[in-house]
Amino acid sequence: GAGVSQSPSNKVTEKGKDVELRCDPISGHTALYWYRQSLGQGLEFLIYFQGNSAPDKSGLPSDRFSAERTGGSVSTLTIQRTQQEDSAVYLCASSQGGTGYGYTFGSGTRLTVV
Amino acid sequence: TQLLEQSPQFLSIQEGENLTVYCNSSSVFSSLQWYRQEPGEGPVLLVTVVTGGEVKKLKRLTFQFGDARKDSSLHITAAQPGDTGLYLCAGEGRRDDKIIFGKGTRLHILP
C-alpha cells in the first residue's frame, strides 16, 4: 500500500480482556517495528521484525505482550489480560531495512483500558 | 543502554524567531534521524544524517550531525505557526537497524 495502515484507530477495552492490534506495512518493506507512546512521552521500542530473522523482542514489557508477522507482511500485536497501564498509543512502522533508511509510521492505535 | 537526551523539552516562541533544538548521547550512532509528529498522527521523517559533521537543509530547517556521530541539532530560521509540533530525534544503533528515540521537544510557535 501507499502507507502504513493500522487498525483499529481507537480501542477501548475492559481491564483483563485481550486485544489485537493490526499493522499493514508498506509493500516491499522488510523491516517492521512496534513502538508504544504514552501521553507526553517519547516512543518506547517494543519489537522488531527483519525479513525471516528471529524477531527482536527485547522491548516487550511483559509476557502478556506478543507479536507475530505473517508471510513477511501484516503484523499483529496481542496484549493479553490488559491492565490500565497498557493504555497508550501503539505505533507501527516499516522500513526498507539497512543503515540510513528512516521509518514510515502508521497513525497508531489509541488503546484505552478501563 | 543507549539514551538520547533532547533539549529543551518545551519551547514556545513568537513567529519569526529562530530556534535550535539539541539531541545528545554518549553513544555513537550509524545514523541519526529527525521526525515531526502532530497530534493524532504518527511521526513523519524529516531527515536522516549519516556522516559525522554532515549538514542538511530542508527549507528553513538545518540539521547537523556531530563530528563524533553522538549528537545532532535542528535549527529553524524564522519559525512559522506551521512548525508547531513534537520534534523527535532518533538514533540507529551500530549493530542493528533498531532505532531509539529521544523524548522529544514540543515546539509551539505563536502567531
HADDOCK unambig.tbl for C-alpha pairs under 7 A between the chains (distance, minus, plus):
assign (segid A and resid 41 and name CA) (segid B and resid 103 and name CA) 5.73 0.50 0.50
assign (segid A and resid 42 and name CA) (segid B and resid 101 and name CA) 6.58 0.50 0.50
assign (segid A and resid 42 and name CA) (segid B and resid 102 and name CA) 6.06 0.50 0.50
assign (segid A and resid 42 and name CA) (segid B and resid 103 and name CA) 3.81 0.50 0.50
assign (segid A and resid 42 and name CA) (segid B and resid 104 and name CA) 6.06 0.50 0.50
assign (segid A and resid 43 and name CA) (segid B and resid 101 and name CA) 5.91 0.50 0.50
assign (segid A and resid 43 and name CA) (segid B and resid 103 and name CA) 6.98 0.50 0.50
assign (segid A and resid 91 and name CA) (segid B and resid 42 and name CA) 6.89 0.50 0.50
assign (segid A and resid 97 and name CA) (segid B and resid 97 and name CA) 6.70 0.50 0.50
assign (segid A and resid 98 and name CA) (segid B and resid 97 and name CA) 6.24 0.50 0.50
assign (segid A and resid 99 and name CA) (segid B and resid 30 and name CA) 6.83 0.50 0.50
assign (segid A and resid 99 and name CA) (segid B and resid 97 and name CA) 6.43 0.50 0.50
assign (segid A and resid 100 and name CA) (segid B and resid 31 and name CA) 5.72 0.50 0.50
assign (segid A and resid 100 and name CA) (segid B and resid 48 and name CA) 6.41 0.50 0.50
assign (segid A and resid 100 and name CA) (segid B and resid 50 and name CA) 6.45 0.50 0.50
assign (segid A and resid 102 and name CA) (segid B and resid 45 and name CA) 6.56 0.50 0.50
assign (segid A and resid 102 and name CA) (segid B and resid 48 and name CA) 6.81 0.50 0.50
assign (segid A and resid 103 and name CA) (segid B and resid 45 and name CA) 6.89 0.50 0.50
assign (segid A and resid 104 and name CA) (segid B and resid 44 and name CA) 6.88 0.50 0.50
assign (segid A and resid 105 and name CA) (segid B and resid 42 and name CA) 5.40 0.50 0.50
assign (segid A and resid 105 and name CA) (segid B and resid 43 and name CA) 6.20 0.50 0.50
assign (segid A and resid 105 and name CA) (segid B and resid 44 and name CA) 6.91 0.50 0.50
assign (segid A and resid 106 and name CA) (segid B and resid 42 and name CA) 5.57 0.50 0.50
assign (segid A and resid 107 and name CA) (segid B and resid 40 and name CA) 6.82 0.50 0.50
assign (segid A and resid 107 and name CA) (segid B and resid 41 and name CA) 4.55 0.50 0.50
assign (segid A and resid 107 and name CA) (segid B and resid 42 and name CA) 4.48 0.50 0.50
assign (segid A and resid 108 and name CA) (segid B and resid 41 and name CA) 6.93 0.50 0.50
assign (segid A and resid 108 and name CA) (segid B and resid 42 and name CA) 6.25 0.50 0.50
